Amino acid sequence: MILLCFSSHFALAFWTRTHLGQNAVAEVLEQERARVSRAVWDARWSAEEFRTAFNEIDAESSPINYVAFREGSVIPEGEAIAGASGHRNTWRVAYTIEPIREWIFRQHR
């Protein structure tokens, strides 16, 4: 399972079998009346597409934002999917999403 927590309230997940576990966590939070915004992003998007998708989820003003990358989108074309390839490539993509970094710096107690 690949889960990137940029803070305690924003997560990106690589779509795997254990992604179901992260969905279960989000469902429990929702059952406890937490507001969770969800989205599926494609890891091959341009910076502009990530910005648009981020703005959409951010506009919901939920305290918890849960985003999964579309299945297979973090693996570069022609690269094997074995081993930790999904994990490694999830980080490769996530670190390039500028609005998430901006979001982190907006957080305060």
N, C-alpha and C positions, 0 to 999 in steps of 0.2 A: 504494500500500500504506500502510495506516495502522497504525502500531505505537506504542503508548505504553509506554515503559519507565519504570516508577516506581523501579526500581533495576536492578541488573544481573540480578536474578532474578525479576522479576515483570513480565509484559507483558500488555497488552490489545490486541487487534487488531480492526479493522473488517473484516468479511468482504468481500473483493474478490478479483479474480483473483490478485493478488500475495500474498494470504493463503496461497496454496499455497506460496510461497517460505518463509514463516515456518513452515509445517508441515514443510517440508523441513529447516529449521535444527533444529527440535525433534527430528525423526527422527534426524539426525546425532548430536545430543547423546545421545539414547537409545542409539544404536548404540555410542557411546563409554562406555556404562554410566552416564550421568547419569540421575538419576530426575527425570522431568518429570510434574507433575500438569497435567491439561488439563480445561477446562470451556468451555461455551458459555453465555453470559449474555444475557439480553434487556435492551437498553438502556432499555426502558420500565418496568422493574421499580420497585417502591417501595423505599424505604430499607431496610425490613424484609426484603424479598426479596434485596436485595444483601447484607445482613448474613448471612442464612442461607446463601447461595451462597458467600460468602467464608469463613464458618466451616467449610463442608464441604471446600473446597480447602485451607484452612489446616490442618485436622486431619490431612491426609495428610503434613504435615511434609516435603514435598519441597523440595529446594534450588532448584528451578525451577518456577514456576507460570506456566502459559500459558493465557490466557483470551481467547476471541474473542467479540465481540458477535454475536448472531444476525443473519443477513443482513437488511438493511433496517431494523433496529430503532433505529438511531441517528438516522434521518431523521424529523423531526416530520411528522405527517400533513399532507398538502397542500403540503409543501415539495419543490422540485425536487431531483433527485438528481444534477444535472449539476455539473461542475467539482469544486471542493473541498468540496462540501457534506458528504460523508461524513467527511472529515478534520476539518472544523470542528466538526461535531456529535459526533464521537467524543470530542473534548476536552471539549465541553460536558457530556457525560454523565460521563466519567471523573472529572472534578474534583469531582463531587458524591458519589462513593462513599467515604463516611467510613471504613469499615474498611481500605481500601487506604491512606489517609493514616495511619491508626494503625499499619498494618503497616510503613510506611516508617520511622516513628520508633522502631520496635522493633529496627531493624537496627543492627548494630555490627560492628566488626572484632575 
